[in-house]
Amino acid sequence: MMEFNNLDGFLTEKGDKLYDTSNRSMRYGDGIFETIKLVNGELMFWEDHYERLSRGMQHLKLDTIGKEKEFWKKEVEKIIVKNYFTNARIRIIVYRNSPGTYTPMGNRVGFLIEGTRFDKPNYTYSKQGVSLGLFEGDHKGMSPLNNLKTTSALLFVLAGVHKKETEVDDVVVLNAAGRVCETVSSNIFAVVGDKIITPKLSEGCLDGVMRKQIIKAIKQKQINFEEGELTLDDLRSAEEIFTTNSMAGVQGISDFEGKSKDLLYVKELQSYIDSALQ
Protein backbone atom coordinates (compact mmCIF):
# COMPACT_ATOMS: atom_id res chain seq x y z
CA MET A 1 0.00 0.00 0.00
CA MET A 2 1.34 3.41 -0.96
CA GLU A 3 2.11 5.67 2.01
CA PHE A 4 2.43 9.43 2.21
CA ASN A 5 4.44 12.12 3.98
CA ASN A 6 3.36 15.68 4.70
CA LEU A 7 5.74 18.25 3.20
CA ASP A 8 4.80 21.83 4.10
CA GLY A 9 1.12 20.90 4.22
CA PHE A 10 1.04 18.86 1.00
CA LEU A 11 0.81 15.08 0.90
CA THR A 12 3.63 13.47 -1.09
CA GLU A 13 4.29 9.81 -1.82
CA LYS A 14 7.08 8.20 0.20
CA GLY A 15 10.12 7.94 -2.02
CA ASP A 16 9.45 11.21 -3.85
CA LYS A 17 12.30 13.73 -4.10
CA LEU A 18 11.60 16.19 -1.29
CA TYR A 19 14.54 18.59 -0.98
CA ASP A 20 17.00 20.44 -3.18
CA THR A 21 20.60 21.18 -2.24
CA SER A 22 19.68 24.49 -0.58
CA ASN A 23 17.77 22.81 2.27
CA ARG A 24 19.21 24.24 5.48
CA SER A 25 18.52 21.16 7.57
CA MET A 26 20.67 19.14 5.20
CA ARG A 27 23.38 21.81 4.75
CA TYR A 28 23.70 23.16 8.28
CA GLY A 29 21.61 20.99 10.58
CA ASP A 30 19.35 24.05 10.94
CA GLY A 31 16.31 22.32 12.38
CA ILE A 32 14.66 20.41 15.19
CA PHE A 33 12.45 17.35 15.36
CA GLU A 34 10.01 15.44 17.53
CA THR A 35 9.33 11.70 17.54
CA ILE A 36 5.89 10.82 18.86
CA LYS A 37 4.34 7.43 19.54
CA LEU A 38 0.87 6.94 18.07
CA VAL A 39 -1.05 4.28 19.99
CA ASN A 40 -4.55 3.21 18.97
CA GLY A 41 -4.90 6.47 17.06
CA GLU A 42 -3.80 8.67 19.98
CA LEU A 43 -0.61 10.76 20.06
CA MET A 44 1.04 9.86 23.37
CA PHE A 45 2.02 12.83 25.57
CA TRP A 46 1.15 15.24 22.76
CA GLU A 47 1.07 18.31 25.03
CA ASP A 48 4.66 17.74 26.16
CA HIS A 49 5.90 17.09 22.62
CA TYR A 50 4.24 20.25 21.35
CA GLU A 51 5.65 22.32 24.22
CA ARG A 52 9.21 21.22 23.39
CA LEU A 53 8.64 21.75 19.66
CA SER A 54 7.32 25.26 20.29
CA ARG A 55 10.20 26.08 22.64
CA GLY A 56 12.66 24.79 20.05
CA MET A 57 11.21 26.93 17.25
CA GLN A 58 11.45 29.99 19.48
CA HIS A 59 15.03 29.14 20.43
CA LEU A 60 15.96 28.90 16.75
CA LYS A 61 14.14 32.22 16.14
CA LEU A 62 11.82 30.73 13.53
CA ASP A 63 8.66 32.55 12.49
CA THR A 64 5.98 30.78 14.54
CA ILE A 65 2.95 32.96 13.73
CA GLY A 66 0.20 30.61 12.61
CA LYS A 67 2.17 27.59 13.77
CA GLU A 68 0.44 27.01 17.09
CA LYS A 69 -0.66 23.71 18.63
CA GLU A 70 -3.81 23.20 16.55
CA PHE A 71 -1.86 23.79 13.33
CA TRP A 72 0.59 21.00 14.11
CA LYS A 73 -2.12 18.63 15.31
CA LYS A 74 -4.01 19.15 12.05
CA GLU A 75 -0.88 18.58 9.93
CA VAL A 76 0.00 15.38 11.82
CA GLU A 77 -3.55 14.10 11.44
CA LYS A 78 -3.26 14.44 7.66
CA ILE A 79 -0.80 11.55 7.44
CA ILE A 80 -2.54 9.54 10.16
CA VAL A 81 -5.78 9.62 8.18
CA LYS A 82 -4.22 9.26 4.72
CA ASN A 83 -2.06 6.29 5.75
CA TYR A 84 -4.71 4.66 7.96
CA PHE A 85 -2.24 4.70 10.85
CA THR A 86 -3.38 3.19 14.15
CA ASN A 87 -0.02 2.45 15.76
CA ALA A 88 2.94 4.33 14.34
CA ARG A 89 6.11 6.27 14.97
CA ILE A 90 5.42 9.88 13.94
CA ARG A 91 8.31 12.23 13.22
CA ILE A 92 7.95 16.00 12.80
CA ILE A 93 11.00 17.73 11.31
CA VAL A 94 10.96 21.54 11.38
CA TYR A 95 13.66 23.57 9.63
CA ARG A 96 14.44 27.11 8.50
CA ASN A 97 13.16 27.35 4.93
CA SER A 98 15.25 30.26 3.72
CA PRO A 99 18.26 30.87 1.46
CA GLY A 100 21.57 32.06 2.84
CA THR A 101 24.78 30.62 4.24
CA TYR A 102 25.38 30.43 7.98
CA THR A 103 23.47 33.72 8.16
CA PRO A 104 19.95 33.03 6.82
CA MET A 105 18.05 35.58 4.76
CA GLY A 106 14.82 34.78 6.61
CA ASN A 107 13.23 32.60 9.28
CA ARG A 108 10.30 30.99 7.48
CA VAL A 109 9.32 27.53 8.72
CA GLY A 110 9.49 24.46 6.53
CA PHE A 111 8.47 21.02 7.77
CA LEU A 112 8.22 17.34 6.96
CA ILE A 113 5.95 14.95 8.87
CA GLU A 114 6.42 11.23 8.28
CA GLY A 115 5.31 8.03 9.94
CA THR A 116 6.29 4.39 10.25
CA ARG A 117 3.60 1.93 11.26
CA PHE A 118 4.13 -0.87 13.76
CA ASP A 119 1.90 -3.72 14.90
CA LYS A 120 2.14 -3.77 18.68
CA PRO A 121 1.25 -0.61 20.63
CA ASN A 122 3.08 -1.69 23.81
CA TYR A 123 6.34 -0.10 24.90
CA THR A 124 9.31 -2.33 24.04
CA TYR A 125 10.30 -3.18 27.59
CA SER A 126 12.94 -5.91 27.96
CA LYS A 127 12.40 -8.00 31.09
CA GLN A 128 16.00 -9.22 30.91
CA GLY A 129 17.40 -5.69 30.69
CA VAL A 130 19.87 -4.35 28.14
CA SER A 131 23.64 -3.97 28.17
CA LEU A 132 25.26 -0.55 28.49
CA GLY A 133 28.74 0.58 27.48
CA LEU A 134 30.61 3.89 27.39
CA PHE A 135 31.34 6.25 24.50
CA GLU A 136 34.29 8.59 25.09
CA GLY A 137 35.02 9.65 21.51
CA ASP A 138 33.43 13.08 21.98
CA HIS A 139 31.39 15.02 24.53
CA LYS A 140 28.06 16.83 24.43
CA GLY A 141 27.83 20.58 25.03
CA MET A 142 26.06 22.07 28.05
CA SER A 143 23.60 24.72 26.87
CA PRO A 144 19.81 25.14 26.45
CA LEU A 145 20.19 24.17 22.78
CA ASN A 146 21.29 20.71 23.88
CA ASN A 147 18.01 20.19 25.73
CA LEU A 148 16.29 20.09 22.31
CA LYS A 149 16.19 17.46 19.57
CA THR A 150 18.14 19.12 16.76
CA THR A 151 18.94 17.79 13.31
CA SER A 152 22.63 18.25 14.17
CA ALA A 153 23.13 14.76 15.59
CA LEU A 154 26.64 13.68 14.55
CA LEU A 155 27.68 13.03 18.16
CA PHE A 156 24.91 10.46 18.52
CA VAL A 157 25.66 8.90 15.15
CA LEU A 158 29.26 8.36 16.31
CA ALA A 159 28.02 7.00 19.63
CA GLY A 160 25.71 4.66 17.70
CA VAL A 161 28.62 3.44 15.58
CA HIS A 162 30.63 2.79 18.75
CA LYS A 163 27.67 0.91 20.25
CA LYS A 164 27.57 -1.34 17.21
CA GLU A 165 31.33 -1.90 17.17
CA THR A 166 31.43 -2.85 20.86
CA GLU A 167 28.34 -5.06 20.57
CA VAL A 168 26.32 -3.51 23.39
CA ASP A 169 22.69 -2.37 23.34
CA ASP A 170 23.37 1.25 24.29
CA VAL A 171 26.22 3.53 25.37
CA VAL A 172 26.61 6.42 27.80
CA VAL A 173 27.37 9.84 26.31
CA LEU A 174 29.35 12.27 28.50
CA ASN A 175 28.99 16.05 28.67
CA ALA A 176 31.74 18.66 28.27
CA ALA A 177 32.60 18.33 31.97
CA GLY A 178 33.13 14.59 31.59
CA ARG A 179 30.00 13.71 33.57
CA VAL A 180 27.18 11.38 32.54
CA CYS A 181 24.73 13.14 30.22
CA GLU A 182 22.49 10.55 28.49
CA THR A 183 22.72 7.62 26.08
CA VAL A 184 22.44 7.36 22.29
CA SER A 185 18.68 7.93 22.30
CA SER A 186 17.58 8.04 25.94
CA ASN A 187 17.76 9.89 29.22
CA ILE A 188 19.46 8.02 32.05
CA PHE A 189 18.66 7.43 35.74
CA ALA A 190 20.75 5.68 38.40
CA VAL A 191 20.01 4.38 41.89
CA VAL A 192 22.94 5.67 43.95
CA GLY A 193 22.78 4.91 47.65
CA ASP A 194 19.24 5.65 48.84
CA LYS A 195 18.11 7.85 45.94
CA ILE A 196 17.48 7.97 42.22
CA ILE A 197 19.59 10.54 40.36
CA THR A 198 19.22 11.84 36.82
CA PRO A 199 21.32 14.58 35.19
CA LYS A 200 19.75 18.03 35.49
CA LEU A 201 19.00 19.91 32.26
CA SER A 202 21.94 22.28 32.73
CA GLU A 203 24.19 19.20 32.30
CA GLY A 204 23.23 19.26 28.60
CA CYS A 205 20.86 16.31 28.48
CA LEU A 206 17.73 16.16 26.35
CA ASP A 207 14.61 17.53 28.01
CA GLY A 208 12.97 14.19 27.32
CA VAL A 209 9.21 13.72 27.24
CA MET A 210 9.45 10.26 28.84
CA ARG A 211 12.00 11.64 31.31
CA LYS A 212 9.33 14.08 32.44
CA GLN A 213 6.75 11.31 32.89
CA ILE A 214 9.14 9.15 34.92
CA ILE A 215 10.15 12.05 37.17
CA LYS A 216 6.45 12.63 37.81
CA ALA A 217 5.98 8.94 38.68
CA ILE A 218 9.00 8.92 41.02
CA LYS A 219 7.69 11.96 42.87
CA GLN A 220 4.19 10.50 43.14
CA LYS A 221 5.67 7.38 44.68
CA GLN A 222 7.64 9.60 47.11
CA ILE A 223 10.95 7.99 46.21
CA ASN A 224 14.08 9.90 47.24
CA PHE A 225 15.08 11.69 44.03
CA GLU A 226 17.52 14.28 42.71
CA GLU A 227 18.11 16.08 39.43
CA GLY A 228 21.81 16.84 39.70
CA GLU A 229 25.23 15.76 38.53
CA LEU A 230 25.91 12.11 37.77
CA THR A 231 29.51 10.96 37.51
CA LEU A 232 30.96 7.83 35.96
CA ASP A 233 31.94 6.68 39.44
CA ASP A 234 28.29 7.07 40.48
CA LEU A 235 27.17 5.02 37.51
CA ARG A 236 29.72 2.29 38.12
CA SER A 237 28.72 1.95 41.77
CA ALA A 238 24.97 2.32 41.15
CA GLU A 239 22.76 -0.55 42.24
CA GLU A 240 20.41 0.02 39.33
CA ILE A 241 20.42 2.00 36.08
CA PHE A 242 17.53 2.61 33.70
CA THR A 243 16.89 4.72 30.62
CA THR A 244 13.81 6.41 29.20
CA ASN A 245 12.58 7.52 25.80
CA SER A 246 9.21 8.19 24.22
CA MET A 247 9.18 5.11 21.99
CA ALA A 248 10.57 2.39 24.29
CA GLY A 249 9.29 3.73 27.61
CA VAL A 250 11.61 2.55 30.41
CA GLN A 251 14.52 0.16 29.87
CA GLY A 252 16.43 -1.49 32.69
CA ILE A 253 20.19 -1.89 32.35
CA SER A 254 21.24 -5.46 33.07
CA ASP A 255 24.96 -4.58 33.10
CA PHE A 256 27.22 -1.54 32.69
CA GLU A 257 30.74 -2.19 31.40
CA GLY A 258 30.16 -5.87 32.17
CA LYS A 259 29.06 -5.36 35.80
CA SER A 260 25.56 -6.65 36.62
CA LYS A 261 22.84 -4.28 37.83
CA ASP A 262 19.49 -4.79 39.56
CA LEU A 263 16.14 -4.48 37.78
CA LEU A 264 13.80 -3.48 40.60
CA TYR A 265 12.57 0.09 40.16
CA VAL A 266 12.28 -0.27 36.41
CA LYS A 267 9.51 -2.88 36.67
CA GLU A 268 7.41 -0.62 38.85
CA LEU A 269 7.99 2.43 36.65
CA GLN A 270 7.23 0.52 33.45
CA SER A 271 3.84 -0.39 34.91
CA TYR A 272 3.18 3.31 35.42
CA ILE A 273 3.96 4.05 31.76
CA ASP A 274 1.93 1.07 30.54
CA SER A 275 -1.10 2.54 32.32
CA ALA A 276 -0.93 5.50 29.91
CA LEU A 277 -1.82 3.10 27.07
CA GLN A 278 -5.11 2.13 28.71
C-alpha positions in Angstrom: 0.0 0.0 0.0 1.3 3.4 -1.0 2.1 5.7 2.0 2.4 9.4 2.2 4.4 12.1 4.0 3.4 15.7 4.7 5.7 18.2 3.2 4.8 21.8 4.1 1.1 20.9 4.2 1.0 18.9 1.0 0.8 15.1 0.9 3.6 13.5 -1.1 4.3 9.8 -1.8 7.1 8.2 0.2 10.1 7.9 -2.0 9.5 11.2 -3.8 12.3 13.7 -4.1 11.6 16.2 -1.3 14.5 18.6 -1.0 17.0 20.4 -3.2 20.6 21.2 -2.2 19.7 24.5 -0.6 17.8 22.8 2.3 19.2 24.2 5.5 18.5 21.2 7.6 20.7 19.1 5.2 23.4 21.8 4.8 23.7 23.2 8.3 21.6 21.0 10.6 19.4 24.0 10.9 16.3 22.3 12.4 14.7 20.4 15.2 12.4 17.3 15.4 10.0 15.4 17.5 9.3 11.7 17.5 5.9 10.8 18.9 4.3 7.4 19.5 0.9 6.9 18.1 -1.1 4.3 20.0 -4.6 3.2 19.0 -4.9 6.5 17.1 -3.8 8.7 20.0 -0.6 10.8 20.1 1.0 9.9 23.4 2.0 12.8 25.6 1.2 15.2 22.8 1.1 18.3 25.0 4.7 17.7 26.2 5.9 17.1 22.6 4.2 20.3 21.4 5.7 22.3 24.2 9.2 21.2 23.4 8.6 21.8 19.7 7.3 25.3 20.3 10.2 26.1 22.6 12.7 24.8 20.0 11.2 26.9 17.3 11.5 30.0 19.5 15.0 29.1 20.4 16.0 28.9 16.7 14.1 32.2 16.1 11.8 30.7 13.5 8.7 32.6 12.5 6.0 30.8 14.5 3.0 33.0 13.7 0.2 30.6 12.6 2.2 27.6 13.8 0.4 27.0 17.1 -0.7 23.7 18.6 -3.8 23.2 16.5 -1.9 23.8 13.3 0.6 21.0 14.1 -2.1 18.6 15.3 -4.0 19.1 12.0 -0.9 18.6 9.9 0.0 15.4 11.8 -3.5 14.1 11.4 -3.3 14.4 7.7 -0.8 11.6 7.4 -2.5 9.5 10.2 -5.8 9.6 8.2 -4.2 9.3 4.7 -2.1 6.3 5.8 -4.7 4.7 8.0 -2.2 4.7 10.8 -3.4 3.2 14.1 0.0 2.4 15.8 2.9 4.3 14.3 6.1 6.3 15.0 5.4 9.9 13.9 8.3 12.2 13.2 8.0 16.0 12.8 11.0 17.7 11.3 11.0 21.5 11.4 13.7 23.6 9.6 14.4 27.1 8.5 13.2 27.3 4.9 15.2 30.3 3.7 18.3 30.9 1.5 21.6 32.1 2.8 24.8 30.6 4.2 25.4 30.4 8.0 23.5 33.7 8.2 20.0 33.0 6.8 18.0 35.6 4.8 14.8 34.8 6.6 13.2 32.6 9.3 10.3 31.0 7.5 9.3 27.5 8.7 9.5 24.5 6.5 8.5 21.0 7.8 8.2 17.3 7.0 6.0 14.9 8.9 6.4 11.2 8.3 5.3 8.0 9.9 6.3 4.4 10.2 3.6 1.9 11.3 4.1 -0.9 13.8 1.9 -3.7 14.9 2.1 -3.8 18.7 1.2 -0.6 20.6 3.1 -1.7 23.8 6.3 -0.1 24.9 9.3 -2.3 24.0 10.3 -3.2 27.6 12.9 -5.9 28.0 12.4 -8.0 31.1 16.0 -9.2 30.9 17.4 -5.7 30.7 19.9 -4.4 28.1 23.6 -4.0 28.2 25.3 -0.5 28.5 28.7 0.6 27.5 30.6 3.9 27.4 31.3 6.3 24.5 34.3 8.6 25.1 35.0 9.6 21.5 33.4 13.1 22.0 31.4 15.0 24.5 28.1 16.8 24.4 27.8 20.6 25.0 26.1 22.1 28.1 23.6 24.7 26.9 19.8 25.1 26.5 20.2 24.2 22.8 21.3 20.7 23.9 18.0 20.2 25.7 16.3 20.1 22.3 16.2 17.5 19.6 18.1 19.1 16.8 18.9 17.8 13.3 22.6 18.2 14.2 23.1 14.8 15.6 26.6 13.7 14.6 27.7 13.0 18.2 24.9 10.5 18.5 25.7 8.9 15.1 29.3 8.4 16.3 28.0 7.0 19.6 25.7 4.7 17.7 28.6 3.4 15.6 30.6 2.8 18.7 27.7 0.9 20.2 27.6 -1.3 17.2 31.3 -1.9 17.2 31.4 -2.8 20.9 28.3 -5.1 20.6 26.3 -3.5 23.4 22.7 -2.4 23.3 23.4 1.3 24.3 26.2 3.5 25.4 26.6 6.4 27.8 27.4 9.8 26.3 29.3 12.3 28.5 29.0 16.1 28.7 31.7 18.7 28.3 32.6 18.3 32.0 33.1 14.6 31.6 30.0 13.7 33.6 27.2 11.4 32.5 24.7 13.1 30.2 22.5 10.6 28.5 22.7 7.6 26.1 22.4 7.4 22.3 18.7 7.9 22.3 17.6 8.0 25.9 17.8 9.9 29.2 19.5 8.0 32.0 18.7 7.4 35.7 20.7 5.7 38.4 20.0 4.4 41.9 22.9 5.7 44.0 22.8 4.9 47.7 19.2 5.6 48.8 18.1 7.8 45.9 17.5 8.0 42.2 19.6 10.5 40.4 19.2 11.8 36.8 21.3 14.6 35.2 19.7 18.0 35.5 19.0 19.9 32.3 21.9 22.3 32.7 24.2 19.2 32.3 23.2 19.3 28.6 20.9 16.3 28.5 17.7 16.2 26.3 14.6 17.5 28.0 13.0 14.2 27.3 9.2 13.7 27.2 9.4 10.3 28.8 12.0 11.6 31.3 9.3 14.1 32.4 6.8 11.3 32.9 9.1 9.2 34.9 10.1 12.0 37.2 6.4 12.6 37.8 6.0 8.9 38.7 9.0 8.9 41.0 7.7 12.0 42.9 4.2 10.5 43.1 5.7 7.4 44.7 7.6 9.6 47.1 10.9 8.0 46.2 14.1 9.9 47.2 15.1 11.7 44.0 17.5 14.3 42.7 18.1 16.1 39.4 21.8 16.8 39.7 25.2 15.8 38.5 25.9 12.1 37.8 29.5 11.0 37.5 31.0 7.8 36.0 31.9 6.7 39.4 28.3 7.1 40.5 27.2 5.0 37.5 29.7 2.3 38.1 28.7 1.9 41.8 25.0 2.3 41.1 22.8 -0.5 42.2 20.4 0.0 39.3 20.4 2.0 36.1 17.5 2.6 33.7 16.9 4.7 30.6 13.8 6.4 29.2 12.6 7.5 25.8 9.2 8.2 24.2 9.2 5.1 22.0 10.6 2.4 24.3 9.3 3.7 27.6 11.6 2.5 30.4 14.5 0.2 29.9 16.4 -1.5 32.7 20.2 -1.9 32.4 21.2 -5.5 33.1 25.0 -4.6 33.1 27.2 -1.5 32.7 30.7 -2.2 31.4 30.2 -5.9 32.2 29.1 -5.4 35.8 25.6 -6.6 36.6 22.8 -4.3 37.8 19.5 -4.8 39.6 16.1 -4.5 37.8 13.8 -3.5 40.6 12.6 0.1 40.2 12.3 -0.3 36.4 9.5 -2.9 36.7 7.4 -0.6 38.8 8.0 2.4 36.7 7.2 0.5 33.5 3.8 -0.4 34.9 3.2 3.3 35.4 4.0 4.0 31.8 1.9 1.1 30.5 -1.1 2.5 32.3 -0.9 5.5 29.9 -1.8 3.1 27.1 -5.1 2.1 28.7 
